[in-house]
Amino acid sequence: MLGTVLNVEAYLGRFGELLNQIDATTVAQLSDDIYRCYEEGRMVFICGNGGSGSNSSHFCEDLGKSTLDPKDFENDDVKRLKVMSLTDNTPYILAWGNDEGFDRIFVEQLKNFASPGDLLISISGSGNSANILKAVDWANKHSLTTWGITGYTGGKLRDLAQHELHIPLDDMGMVETAHLLAFHWVLNDVHARINSVGRYDSQTAPQTLPLRKAA
């Protein structure tokens, strides 16, 4: 916990240094994969534990609601992004955790809801959470696209997930905050694409980046 030894000015300065270490290309690639799911009608699943679980819920509600233009709230003909946080079905989680083991709480939900071509975003500061690794392993074997969102050394998740967003610092608070900042940019970018605004408005910003082809 760096805040125990750094004063507030030094703490904020260290966080600024950390942000400059984030691979911007990787953040943009995550947006590409989420937008692909929107275009293809695929599901986006997000999971995490503790603070990462809170980020999972936060990212999910942002993507589900804030990718919409408010004028379209009552328009049922407008396509919506399909997104689910696997951290939020409390009775289901407790049933599997209590009866069969906590390592099954995410993967068993994927078995019920996921299909080939869907996307799994797994958030783990350590990269070693057993329930995260089990879910990613299953998703890899069933033709989902997998992302590992990590901190510290990245743990086992860095090697297991097909793609990664890694925050290289041994401080969970800063790692989780950096994850959320990246997620907010991704939300903004996906919103802009879906609604053809900002950089993706053909009238005001004709030079836009094409959607990256899925591997």
Disulfide bonds with the S-S distance in Angstrom:
none
